[in-house]
Amino acid sequence: MSLFRRIWLMVIGLTLAAFIGSLTVNTLTARGYLEKQLFIKNKDNATALALSMSQQQDKDEVMMQLLLSALFDNGHYQSIVLADPEGRIIVERVADDDIDIGAPAWFMALLPIDAEPGSAFIQDGWQQYGTITLASHSKFAYQDLWQGTLRLTAWFIVGGLAAGFLGTLILRLITRPLDDVVAQAHAITERRFISVTEPGVPELKSVVSAMNDMVARVKQMFAEEASRLDAMRKKLNHEPVSGLPNRDYFMSRLREALESEESAPYGALAFLRMKDLVAINRTLGRIQTDALLRDIGDQLKAICGDHDRWLPARLNGPDFAILAQNQVDVLSLATELAKRIEALRLNNAPELDEFFHVGAVRYSRGDAMSAVLSATDQVLAQAEAARGNGFTVHEGLASDIVALPSETWRTLITEALNEDRIKLVAFPVVTSDGRAIHHEGLVRMQTEVDGPWRPAGDFMHYAVRLDLTTNLDLSVVRLALNHLRGQEGDFAVNLTAEAIANWNFHNALLALLRNESGLCSRLWVEVPEHGVFTHFEAFRELCSTLKPLGCRIGIEYFGRKLSEVNKLADIGVDYVKVDSGFIRGIDQNEGNQEFLKGLCKMVHSIGILVIAVGVRNQQEVDTIVTLGFDGATGPAVMEPTAR
């Protein structure tokens, strides 16, 4: 039985006890008072009647009977008896038994009114003529006692209802902090660590305060661990002087850009080489040279800006690089890079005539990594041979790319959506022992009738630029629901950052899923990490919208923004998919193994599943199992067998 119900039953019991006690005491007291008043009345009336009879000169029986009857006939008396001194009855009047008393028989039986009759002597001169005995009728006393009991009962009922209403309000106010604590406990089970307002009641305040302290400590530990892991990630994957990603991390991302179907269909690769870094160090000194390298890193970061798929790096001492996915204009990239580095030269080392060289090429997804690197090295060598501070570009490596105008892409994507030339290709996500977690649906689009089915990397960039992601993502969710209707198991879909930032999309998605409660519990929805922290409030709202429906919420490409991961402690994320850049070659990278082991431990501490993405061979599968991953997906992950 709930605490609220127990308190309420206790209040009802105390109220009934008070009512019954008060009613009993009041009724018995009233009965005693009425009995006393009736006796006094009987005594007084008997004395008055006896005095009246004593004053009669002629005391014949007829006259006595007339006096007695005159008094009796007013209806206030139960009986009047006139007896002689020897006790013989001279005159007697007794009321009929069928008089309407005005109170229930059970009430009169329960509370009988027994008032003593009044007696007085009648004198005839100096002699006693007789004795008059008078008993007032008790019907009026019963009527008053019954009416008083009814009024008291009615008052207690009204008062009890009013007290019950007020008591309910007061109990709700008192127990509201307990409800908040219960909600807080439920939130913890849903991986949401929230604090609640402390009440004014001291006993409840201590409970709520303890819960809030526990939540605060969990958040603090989570934030500290996230900060530690982020520092480890930067140490392992970043070069300390310039603050840029190092060669290993850059090469992993470049390989992913060339080989993954979800990457952009084309891009640009630019190399920057400082001319004779030893001479620069000798001229400027170590401290100023390090400051110059940091400035170069800052300029490369500024060029990449908010491009989620652009990546700057320092490959070794004098060599820097920029990977720019979806960048078709190689010349503008090389020009911007050379312009910024030339400005640094003029500000820091104008005496060095030959300071840097830039080489840039265009690539296509699917090009061999060795070929792209070789081409970039060749154009960089051409720039060095030309001497001076300049750049060389070459766009022939991916000359088969035809960059369609944006409006053409708008037409292609819109028509494909309208004609349902879009589908989801399912890839398994399994546990370490081969059991299915869910299938992930990757979108494919047929931009031309009877044309090839393009991966998301071919058209998603234009869908984002042309603000078509809302319709595209809604179509993806509809396809996922259709898949769930026809297939067993859970299914996951990806939503774009731009779509979740659109409130119209939230409303349309809610309307689509509201009537699919049976399917929502099998639907997994994931958002890129970049979009989660760029549009965090929109992501929080998405979680609060979808989780009550039963959907599970995840983050893909996880691990690049650990400095902000403490924000996840109060929104209830169910799973994360770790960026494939950390997974590639993990069996040979002890530094990343330590990082990922800590990442799994941290995320598991708040009950979130950790899934590895892009697992390519059995060695990587074996390694991620030892690191604590809950599941994996990628080329090396096979479809789970039926059990």
Secondary structure as a PSIPRED ss2 file (coil, helix, strand):
# PSIPRED VFORMAT (PSIPRED V4.0)

   1 M C   1.000  0.000  0.000
   2 S C   1.000  0.000  0.000
   3 L H   0.000  1.000  0.000
   4 F H   0.000  1.000  0.000
   5 R H   0.000  1.000  0.000
   6 R H   0.000  1.000  0.000
   7 I H   0.000  1.000  0.000
   8 W H   0.000  1.000  0.000
   9 L H   0.000  1.000  0.000
  10 M H   0.000  1.000  0.000
  11 V H   0.000  1.000  0.000
  12 I H   0.000  1.000  0.000
  13 G H   0.000  1.000  0.000
  14 L H   0.000  1.000  0.000
  15 T H   0.000  1.000  0.000
  16 L H   0.000  1.000  0.000
  17 A H   0.000  1.000  0.000
  18 A H   0.000  1.000  0.000
  19 F H   0.000  1.000  0.000
  20 I H   0.000  1.000  0.000
  21 G H   0.000  1.000  0.000
  22 S H   0.000  1.000  0.000
  23 L H   0.000  1.000  0.000
  24 T H   0.000  1.000  0.000
  25 V H   0.000  1.000  0.000
  26 N H   0.000  1.000  0.000
  27 T H   0.000  1.000  0.000
  28 L H   0.000  1.000  0.000
  29 T H   0.000  1.000  0.000
  30 A H   0.000  1.000  0.000
  31 R H   0.000  1.000  0.000
  32 G H   0.000  1.000  0.000
  33 Y H   0.000  1.000  0.000
  34 L H   0.000  1.000  0.000
  35 E H   0.000  1.000  0.000
  36 K H   0.000  1.000  0.000
  37 Q H   0.000  1.000  0.000
  38 L H   0.000  1.000  0.000
  39 F H   0.000  1.000  0.000
  40 I H   0.000  1.000  0.000
  41 K H   0.000  1.000  0.000
  42 N H   0.000  1.000  0.000
  43 K H   0.000  1.000  0.000
  44 D H   0.000  1.000  0.000
  45 N H   0.000  1.000  0.000
  46 A H   0.000  1.000  0.000
  47 T H   0.000  1.000  0.000
  48 A H   0.000  1.000  0.000
  49 L H   0.000  1.000  0.000
  50 A H   0.000  1.000  0.000
  51 L H   0.000  1.000  0.000
  52 S H   0.000  1.000  0.000
  53 M H   0.000  1.000  0.000
  54 S H   0.000  1.000  0.000
  55 Q C   1.000  0.000  0.000
  56 Q C   1.000  0.000  0.000
  57 Q C   1.000  0.000  0.000
  58 D C   1.000  0.000  0.000
  59 K C   1.000  0.000  0.000
  60 D C   1.000  0.000  0.000
  61 E H   0.000  1.000  0.000
  62 V H   0.000  1.000  0.000
  63 M H   0.000  1.000  0.000
  64 M H   0.000  1.000  0.000
  65 Q H   0.000  1.000  0.000
  66 L H   0.000  1.000  0.000
  67 L H   0.000  1.000  0.000
  68 L H   0.000  1.000  0.000
  69 S H   0.000  1.000  0.000
  70 A H   0.000  1.000  0.000
  71 L H   0.000  1.000  0.000
  72 F H   0.000  1.000  0.000
  73 D C   1.000  0.000  0.000
  74 N C   1.000  0.000  0.000
  75 G C   1.000  0.000  0.000
  76 H C   1.000  0.000  0.000
  77 Y E   0.000  0.000  1.000
  78 Q E   0.000  0.000  1.000
  79 S E   0.000  0.000  1.000
  80 I E   0.000  0.000  1.000
  81 V E   0.000  0.000  1.000
  82 L E   0.000  0.000  1.000
  83 A E   0.000  0.000  1.000
  84 D C   1.000  0.000  0.000
  85 P C   1.000  0.000  0.000
  86 E C   1.000  0.000  0.000
  87 G C   1.000  0.000  0.000
  88 R C   1.000  0.000  0.000
  89 I E   0.000  0.000  1.000
  90 I E   0.000  0.000  1.000
  91 V E   0.000  0.000  1.000
  92 E E   0.000  0.000  1.000
  93 R E   0.000  0.000  1.000
  94 V E   0.000  0.000  1.000
  95 A C   1.000  0.000  0.000
  96 D C   1.000  0.000  0.000
  97 D C   1.000  0.000  0.000
  98 D C   1.000  0.000  0.000
  99 I C   1.000  0.000  0.000
 100 D C   1.000  0.000  0.000
 101 I C   1.000  0.000  0.000
 102 G C   1.000  0.000  0.000
 103 A C   1.000  0.000  0.000
 104 P C   1.000  0.000  0.000
 105 A H   0.000  1.000  0.000
 106 W H   0.000  1.000  0.000
 107 F H   0.000  1.000  0.000
 108 M H   0.000  1.000  0.000
 109 A H   0.000  1.000  0.000
 110 L H   0.000  1.000  0.000
 111 L C   1.000  0.000  0.000
 112 P C   1.000  0.000  0.000
 113 I C   1.000  0.000  0.000
 114 D C   1.000  0.000  0.000
 115 A C   1.000  0.000  0.000
 116 E C   1.000  0.000  0.000
 117 P C   1.000  0.000  0.000
 118 G E   0.000  0.000  1.000
 119 S E   0.000  0.000  1.000
 120 A E   0.000  0.000  1.000
 121 F E   0.000  0.000  1.000
 122 I E   0.000  0.000  1.000
 123 Q E   0.000  0.000  1.000
 124 D E   0.000  0.000  1.000
 125 G C   1.000  0.000  0.000
 126 W C   1.000  0.000  0.000
 127 Q E   0.000  0.000  1.000
 128 Q E   0.000  0.000  1.000
 129 Y E   0.000  0.000  1.000
 130 G E   0.000  0.000  1.000
 131 T E   0.000  0.000  1.000
 132 I E   0.000  0.000  1.000
 133 T E   0.000  0.000  1.000
 134 L E   0.000  0.000  1.000
 135 A E   0.000  0.000  1.000
 136 S E   0.000  0.000  1.000
 137 H C   1.000  0.000  0.000
 138 S C   1.000  0.000  0.000
 139 K H   0.000  1.000  0.000
 140 F H   0.000  1.000  0.000
 141 A H   0.000  1.000  0.000
 142 Y H   0.000  1.000  0.000
 143 Q H   0.000  1.000  0.000
 144 D H   0.000  1.000  0.000
 145 L H   0.000  1.000  0.000
 146 W H   0.000  1.000  0.000
 147 Q H   0.000  1.000  0.000
 148 G H   0.000  1.000  0.000
 149 T H   0.000  1.000  0.000
 150 L H   0.000  1.000  0.000
 151 R H   0.000  1.000  0.000
 152 L H   0.000  1.000  0.000
 153 T H   0.000  1.000  0.000
 154 A H   0.000  1.000  0.000
 155 W H   0.000  1.000  0.000
 156 F H   0.000  1.000  0.000
 157 I H   0.000  1.000  0.000
 158 V H   0.000  1.000  0.000
 159 G H   0.000  1.000  0.000
 160 G H   0.000  1.000  0.000
 161 L H   0.000  1.000  0.000
 162 A H   0.000  1.000  0.000
 163 A H   0.000  1.000  0.000
 164 G H   0.000  1.000  0.000
 165 F H   0.000  1.000  0.000
 166 L H   0.000  1.000  0.000
 167 G H   0.000  1.000  0.000
 168 T H   0.000  1.000  0.000
 169 L H   0.000  1.000  0.000
 170 I H   0.000  1.000  0.000
 171 L H   0.000  1.000  0.000
 172 R H   0.000  1.000  0.000
 173 L H   0.000  1.000  0.000
 174 I H   0.000  1.000  0.000
 175 T H   0.000  1.000  0.000
 176 R H   0.000  1.000  0.000
 177 P H   0.000  1.000  0.000
 178 L H   0.000  1.000  0.000
 179 D H   0.000  1.000  0.000
 180 D H   0.000  1.000  0.000
 181 V H   0.000  1.000  0.000
 182 V H   0.000  1.000  0.000
 183 A H   0.000  1.000  0.000
 184 Q H   0.000  1.000  0.000
 185 A H   0.000  1.000  0.000
 186 H H   0.000  1.000  0.000
 187 A H   0.000  1.000  0.000
 188 I H   0.000  1.000  0.000
 189 T H   0.000  1.000  0.000
 190 E C   1.000  0.000  0.000
 191 R C   1.000  0.000  0.000
 192 R C   1.000  0.000  0.000
 193 F C   1.000  0.000  0.000
 194 I C   1.000  0.000  0.000
 195 S C   1.000  0.000  0.000
 196 V C   1.000  0.000  0.000
 197 T C   1.000  0.000  0.000
 198 E C   1.000  0.000  0.000
 199 P C   1.000  0.000  0.000
 200 G C   1.000  0.000  0.000
 201 V C   1.000  0.000  0.000
 202 P H   0.000  1.000  0.000
 203 E H   0.000  1.000  0.000
 204 L H   0.000  1.000  0.000
 205 K H   0.000  1.000  0.000
 206 S H   0.000  1.000  0.000
 207 V H   0.000  1.000  0.000
 208 V H   0.000  1.000  0.000
 209 S H   0.000  1.000  0.000
 210 A H   0.000  1.000  0.000
 211 M H   0.000  1.000  0.000
 212 N H   0.000  1.000  0.000
 213 D H   0.000  1.000  0.000
 214 M H   0.000  1.000  0.000
 215 V H   0.000  1.000  0.000
 216 A H   0.000  1.000  0.000
 217 R H   0.000  1.000  0.000
 218 V H   0.000  1.000  0.000
 219 K H   0.000  1.000  0.000
 220 Q H   0.000  1.000  0.000
 221 M H   0.000  1.000  0.000
 222 F H   0.000  1.000  0.000
 223 A H   0.000  1.000  0.000
 224 E H   0.000  1.000  0.000
 225 E H   0.000  1.000  0.000
 226 A H   0.000  1.000  0.000
 227 S H   0.000  1.000  0.000
 228 R H   0.000  1.000  0.000
 229 L H   0.000  1.000  0.000
 230 D H   0.000  1.000  0.000
 231 A H   0.000  1.000  0.000
 232 M H   0.000  1.000  0.000
 233 R H   0.000  1.000  0.000
 234 K H   0.000  1.000  0.000
 235 K H   0.000  1.000  0.000
 236 L H   0.000  1.000  0.000
 237 N H   0.000  1.000  0.000
 238 H E   0.000  0.000  1.000
 239 E C   1.000  0.000  0.000
 240 P C   1.000  0.000  0.000
 241 V C   1.000  0.000  0.000
 242 S C   1.000  0.000  0.000
 243 G C   1.000  0.000  0.000
 244 L C   1.000  0.000  0.000
 245 P E   0.000  0.000  1.000
 246 N C   1.000  0.000  0.000
 247 R H   0.000  1.000  0.000
 248 D H   0.000  1.000  0.000
 249 Y H   0.000  1.000  0.000
 250 F H   0.000  1.000  0.000
 251 M H   0.000  1.000  0.000
 252 S H   0.000  1.000  0.000
 253 R H   0.000  1.000  0.000
 254 L H   0.000  1.000  0.000
 255 R H   0.000  1.000  0.000
 256 E H   0.000  1.000  0.000
 257 A H   0.000  1.000  0.000
 258 L H   0.000  1.000  0.000
 259 E H   0.000  1.000  0.000
 260 S C   1.000  0.000  0.000
 261 E C   1.000  0.000  0.000
 262 E C   1.000  0.000  0.000
 263 S C   1.000  0.000  0.000
 264 A C   1.000  0.000  0.000
 265 P C   1.000  0.000  0.000
 266 Y E   0.000  0.000  1.000
 267 G E   0.000  0.000  1.000
 268 A E   0.000  0.000  1.000
 269 L E   0.000  0.000  1.000
 270 A E   0.000  0.000  1.000
 271 F E   0.000  0.000  1.000
 272 L E   0.000  0.000  1.000
 273 R E   0.000  0.000  1.000
 274 M E   0.000  0.000  1.000
 275 K C   1.000  0.000  0.000
 276 D C   1.000  0.000  0.000
 277 L H   0.000  1.000  0.000
 278 V H   0.000  1.000  0.000
 279 A H   0.000  1.000  0.000
 280 I H   0.000  1.000  0.000
 281 N H   0.000  1.000  0.000
 282 R H   0.000  1.000  0.000
 283 T H   0.000  1.000  0.000
 284 L H   0.000  1.000  0.000
 285 G C   1.000  0.000  0.000
 286 R H   0.000  1.000  0.000
 287 I H   0.000  1.000  0.000
 288 Q H   0.000  1.000  0.000
 289 T H   0.000  1.000  0.000
 290 D H   0.000  1.000  0.000
 291 A H   0.000  1.000  0.000
 292 L H   0.000  1.000  0.000
 293 L H   0.000  1.000  0.000
 294 R H   0.000  1.000  0.000
 295 D H   0.000  1.000  0.000
 296 I H   0.000  1.000  0.000
 297 G H   0.000  1.000  0.000
 298 D H   0.000  1.000  0.000
 299 Q H   0.000  1.000  0.000
 300 L H   0.000  1.000  0.000
 301 K H   0.000  1.000  0.000
 302 A H   0.000  1.000  0.000
 303 I H   0.000  1.000  0.000
 304 C H   0.000  1.000  0.000
 305 G C   1.000  0.000  0.000
 306 D C   1.000  0.000  0.000
 307 H C   1.000  0.000  0.000
 308 D C   1.000  0.000  0.000
 309 R C   1.000  0.000  0.000
 310 W E   0.000  0.000  1.000
 311 L E   0.000  0.000  1.000
 312 P E   0.000  0.000  1.000
 313 A E   0.000  0.000  1.000
 314 R E   0.000  0.000  1.000
 315 L C   1.000  0.000  0.000
 316 N C   1.000  0.000  0.000
 317 G C   1.000  0.000  0.000
 318 P C   1.000  0.000  0.000
 319 D E   0.000  0.000  1.000
 320 F E   0.000  0.000  1.000
 321 A E   0.000  0.000  1.000
 322 I E   0.000  0.000  1.000
 323 L E   0.000  0.000  1.000
 324 A E   0.000  0.000  1.000
 325 Q E   0.000  0.000  1.000
 326 N C   1.000  0.000  0.000
 327 Q C   1.000  0.000  0.000
 328 V C   1.000  0.000  0.000
 329 D C   1.000  0.000  0.000
 330 V H   0.000  1.000  0.000
 331 L H   0.000  1.000  0.000
 332 S H   0.000  1.000  0.000
 333 L H   0.000  1.000  0.000
 334 A H   0.000  1.000  0.000
 335 T H   0.000  1.000  0.000
 336 E H   0.000  1.000  0.000
 337 L H   0.000  1.000  0.000
 338 A H   0.000  1.000  0.000
 339 K H   0.000  1.000  0.000
 340 R H   0.000  1.000  0.000
 341 I H   0.000  1.000  0.000
 342 E H   0.000  1.000  0.000
 343 A H   0.000  1.000  0.000
 344 L H   0.000  1.000  0.000
 345 R H   0.000  1.000  0.000
 346 L H   0.000  1.000  0.000
 347 N H   0.000  1.000  0.000
 348 N H   0.000  1.000  0.000
 349 A C   1.000  0.000  0.000
 350 P C   1.000  0.000  0.000
 351 E C   1.000  0.000  0.000
 352 L C   1.000  0.000  0.000
 353 D C   1.000  0.000  0.000
 354 E C   1.000  0.000  0.000
 355 F C   1.000  0.000  0.000
 356 F E   0.000  0.000  1.000
 357 H E   0.000  0.000  1.000
 358 V E   0.000  0.000  1.000
 359 G E   0.000  0.000  1.000
 360 A E   0.000  0.000  1.000
 361 V E   0.000  0.000  1.000
 362 R E   0.000  0.000  1.000
 363 Y E   0.000  0.000  1.000
 364 S E   0.000  0.000  1.000
 365 R C   1.000  0.000  0.000
 366 G C   1.000  0.000  0.000
 367 D C   1.000  0.000  0.000
 368 A C   1.000  0.000  0.000
 369 M H   0.000  1.000  0.000
 370 S H   0.000  1.000  0.000
 371 A H   0.000  1.000  0.000
 372 V H   0.000  1.000  0.000
 373 L H   0.000  1.000  0.000
 374 S H   0.000  1.000  0.000
 375 A H   0.000  1.000  0.000
 376 T H   0.000  1.000  0.000
 377 D H   0.000  1.000  0.000
 378 Q H   0.000  1.000  0.000
 379 V H   0.000  1.000  0.000
 380 L H   0.000  1.000  0.000
 381 A H   0.000  1.000  0.000
 382 Q H   0.000  1.000  0.000
 383 A H   0.000  1.000  0.000
 384 E H   0.000  1.000  0.000
 385 A H   0.000  1.000  0.000
 386 A C   1.000  0.000  0.000
 387 R C   1.000  0.000  0.000
 388 G C   1.000  0.000  0.000
 389 N C   1.000  0.000  0.000
 390 G E   0.000  0.000  1.000
 391 F E   0.000  0.000  1.000
 392 T E   0.000  0.000  1.000
 393 V E   0.000  0.000  1.000
 394 H E   0.000  0.000  1.000
 395 E C   1.000  0.000  0.000
 396 G H   0.000  1.000  0.000
 397 L H   0.000  1.000  0.000
 398 A H   0.000  1.000  0.000
 399 S C   1.000  0.000  0.000
 400 D C   1.000  0.000  0.000
 401 I C   1.000  0.000  0.000
 402 V C   1.000  0.000  0.000
 403 A C   1.000  0.000  0.000
 404 L C   1.000  0.000  0.000
 405 P C   1.000  0.000  0.000
 406 S H   0.000  1.000  0.000
 407 E H   0.000  1.000  0.000
 408 T H   0.000  1.000  0.000
 409 W H   0.000  1.000  0.000
 410 R H   0.000  1.000  0.000
 411 T H   0.000  1.000  0.000
 412 L H   0.000  1.000  0.000
 413 I H   0.000  1.000  0.000
 414 T H   0.000  1.000  0.000
 415 E H   0.000  1.000  0.000
 416 A H   0.000  1.000  0.000
 417 L H   0.000  1.000  0.000
 418 N H   0.000  1.000  0.000
 419 E C   1.000  0.000  0.000
 420 D C   1.000  0.000  0.000
 421 R C   1.000  0.000  0.000
 422 I E   0.000  0.000  1.000
 423 K E   0.000  0.000  1.000
 424 L E   0.000  0.000  1.000
 425 V E   0.000  0.000  1.000
 426 A E   0.000  0.000  1.000
 427 F E   0.000  0.000  1.000
 428 P E   0.000  0.000  1.000
 429 V E   0.000  0.000  1.000
 430 V E   0.000  0.000  1.000
 431 T C   1.000  0.000  0.000
 432 S C   1.000  0.000  0.000
 433 D C   1.000  0.000  0.000
 434 G C   1.000  0.000  0.000
 435 R C   1.000  0.000  0.000
 436 A E   0.000  0.000  1.000
 437 I E   0.000  0.000  1.000
 438 H E   0.000  0.000  1.000
 439 H E   0.000  0.000  1.000
 440 E E   0.000  0.000  1.000
 441 G E   0.000  0.000  1.000
 442 L E   0.000  0.000  1.000
 443 V E   0.000  0.000  1.000
 444 R E   0.000  0.000  1.000
 445 M E   0.000  0.000  1.000
 446 Q C   1.000  0.000  0.000
 447 T C   1.000  0.000  0.000
 448 E C   1.000  0.000  0.000
 449 V C   1.000  0.000  0.000
 450 D C   1.000  0.000  0.000
 451 G C   1.000  0.000  0.000
 452 P C   1.000  0.000  0.000
 453 W C   1.000  0.000  0.000
 454 R E   0.000  0.000  1.000
 455 P E   0.000  0.000  1.000
 456 A H   0.000  1.000  0.000
 457 G H   0.000  1.000  0.000
 458 D H   0.000  1.000  0.000
 459 F H   0.000  1.000  0.000
 460 M H   0.000  1.000  0.000
 461 H H   0.000  1.000  0.000
 462 Y H   0.000  1.000  0.000
 463 A H   0.000  1.000  0.000
 464 V H   0.000  1.000  0.000
 465 R H   0.000  1.000  0.000
 466 L C   1.000  0.000  0.000
 467 D C   1.000  0.000  0.000
 468 L C   1.000  0.000  0.000
 469 T H   0.000  1.000  0.000
 470 T H   0.000  1.000  0.000
 471 N H   0.000  1.000  0.000
 472 L H   0.000  1.000  0.000
 473 D H   0.000  1.000  0.000
 474 L H   0.000  1.000  0.000
 475 S H   0.000  1.000  0.000
 476 V H   0.000  1.000  0.000
 477 V H   0.000  1.000  0.000
 478 R H   0.000  1.000  0.000
 479 L H   0.000  1.000  0.000
 480 A H   0.000  1.000  0.000
 481 L H   0.000  1.000  0.000
 482 N H   0.000  1.000  0.000
 483 H H   0.000  1.000  0.000
 484 L H   0.000  1.000  0.000
 485 R H   0.000  1.000  0.000
 486 G H   0.000  1.000  0.000
 487 Q C   1.000  0.000  0.000
 488 E C   1.000  0.000  0.000
 489 G C   1.000  0.000  0.000
 490 D C   1.000  0.000  0.000
 491 F E   0.000  0.000  1.000
 492 A E   0.000  0.000  1.000
 493 V E   0.000  0.000  1.000
 494 N E   0.000  0.000  1.000
 495 L C   1.000  0.000  0.000
 496 T C   1.000  0.000  0.000
 497 A H   0.000  1.000  0.000
 498 E H   0.000  1.000  0.000
 499 A H   0.000  1.000  0.000
 500 I H   0.000  1.000  0.000
 501 A C   1.000  0.000  0.000
 502 N C   1.000  0.000  0.000
 503 W H   0.000  1.000  0.000
 504 N H   0.000  1.000  0.000
 505 F H   0.000  1.000  0.000
 506 H H   0.000  1.000  0.000
 507 N H   0.000  1.000  0.000
 508 A H   0.000  1.000  0.000
 509 L H   0.000  1.000  0.000
 510 L H   0.000  1.000  0.000
 511 A H   0.000  1.000  0.000
 512 L H   0.000  1.000  0.000
 513 L H   0.000  1.000  0.000
 514 R C   1.000  0.000  0.000
 515 N C   1.000  0.000  0.000
 516 E C   1.000  0.000  0.000
 517 S H   0.000  1.000  0.000
 518 G H   0.000  1.000  0.000
 519 L H   0.000  1.000  0.000
 520 C H   0.000  1.000  0.000
 521 S C   1.000  0.000  0.000
 522 R C   1.000  0.000  0.000
 523 L E   0.000  0.000  1.000
 524 W E   0.000  0.000  1.000
 525 V E   0.000  0.000  1.000
 526 E E   0.000  0.000  1.000
 527 V E   0.000  0.000  1.000
 528 P E   0.000  0.000  1.000
 529 E H   0.000  1.000  0.000
 530 H H   0.000  1.000  0.000
 531 G H   0.000  1.000  0.000
 532 V H   0.000  1.000  0.000
 533 F H   0.000  1.000  0.000
 534 T H   0.000  1.000  0.000
 535 H C   1.000  0.000  0.000
 536 F H   0.000  1.000  0.000
 537 E H   0.000  1.000  0.000
 538 A H   0.000  1.000  0.000
 539 F H   0.000  1.000  0.000
 540 R H   0.000  1.000  0.000
 541 E H   0.000  1.000  0.000
 542 L H   0.000  1.000  0.000
 543 C H   0.000  1.000  0.000
 544 S H   0.000  1.000  0.000
 545 T H   0.000  1.000  0.000
 546 L H   0.000  1.000  0.000
 547 K H   0.000  1.000  0.000
 548 P H   0.000  1.000  0.000
 549 L H   0.000  1.000  0.000
 550 G C   1.000  0.000  0.000
 551 C C   1.000  0.000  0.000
 552 R E   0.000  0.000  1.000
 553 I E   0.000  0.000  1.000
 554 G E   0.000  0.000  1.000
 555 I E   0.000  0.000  1.000
 556 E E   0.000  0.000  1.000
 557 Y E   0.000  0.000  1.000
 558 F E   0.000  0.000  1.000
 559 G C   1.000  0.000  0.000
 560 R C   1.000  0.000  0.000
 561 K C   1.000  0.000  0.000
 562 L H   0.000  1.000  0.000
 563 S H   0.000  1.000  0.000
 564 E H   0.000  1.000  0.000
 565 V H   0.000  1.000  0.000
 566 N H   0.000  1.000  0.000
 567 K H   0.000  1.000  0.000
 568 L H   0.000  1.000  0.000
 569 A H   0.000  1.000  0.000
 570 D H   0.000  1.000  0.000
 571 I C   1.000  0.000  0.000
 572 G C   1.000  0.000  0.000
 573 V C   1.000  0.000  0.000
 574 D C   1.000  0.000  0.000
 575 Y E   0.000  0.000  1.000
 576 V E   0.000  0.000  1.000
 577 K E   0.000  0.000  1.000
 578 V E   0.000  0.000  1.000
 579 D C   1.000  0.000  0.000
 580 S H   0.000  1.000  0.000
 581 G H   0.000  1.000  0.000
 582 F H   0.000  1.000  0.000
 583 I H   0.000  1.000  0.000
 584 R C   1.000  0.000  0.000
 585 G C   1.000  0.000  0.000
 586 I H   0.000  1.000  0.000
 587 D H   0.000  1.000  0.000
 588 Q H   0.000  1.000  0.000
 589 N C   1.000  0.000  0.000
 590 E H   0.000  1.000  0.000
 591 G H   0.000  1.000  0.000
 592 N H   0.000  1.000  0.000
 593 Q H   0.000  1.000  0.000
 594 E H   0.000  1.000  0.000
 595 F H   0.000  1.000  0.000
 596 L H   0.000  1.000  0.000
 597 K H   0.000  1.000  0.000
 598 G H   0.000  1.000  0.000
 599 L H   0.000  1.000  0.000
 600 C H   0.000  1.000  0.000
 601 K H   0.000  1.000  0.000
 602 M H   0.000  1.000  0.000
 603 V H   0.000  1.000  0.000
 604 H H   0.000  1.000  0.000
 605 S C   1.000  0.000  0.000
 606 I C   1.000  0.000  0.000
 607 G C   1.000  0.000  0.000
 608 I C   1.000  0.000  0.000
 609 L E   0.000  0.000  1.000
 610 V E   0.000  0.000  1.000
 611 I E   0.000  0.000  1.000
 612 A E   0.000  0.000  1.000
 613 V E   0.000  0.000  1.000
 614 G C   1.000  0.000  0.000
 615 V C   1.000  0.000  0.000
 616 R C   1.000  0.000  0.000
 617 N C   1.000  0.000  0.000
 618 Q H   0.000  1.000  0.000
 619 Q H   0.000  1.000  0.000
 620 E H   0.000  1.000  0.000
 621 V H   0.000  1.000  0.000
 622 D H   0.000  1.000  0.000
 623 T H   0.000  1.000  0.000
 624 I H   0.000  1.000  0.000
 625 V H   0.000  1.000  0.000
 626 T H   0.000  1.000  0.000
 627 L H   0.000  1.000  0.000
 628 G C   1.000  0.000  0.000
 629 F C   1.000  0.000  0.000
 630 D C   1.000  0.000  0.000
 631 G E   0.000  0.000  1.000
 632 A E   0.000  0.000  1.000
 633 T E   0.000  0.000  1.000
 634 G C   1.000  0.000  0.000
 635 P C   1.000  0.000  0.000
 636 A C   1.000  0.000  0.000
 637 V C   1.000  0.000  0.000
 638 M C   1.000  0.000  0.000
 639 E C   1.000  0.000  0.000
 640 P C   1.000  0.000  0.000
 641 T C   1.000  0.000  0.000
 642 A C   1.000  0.000  0.000
 643 R C   1.000  0.000  0.000
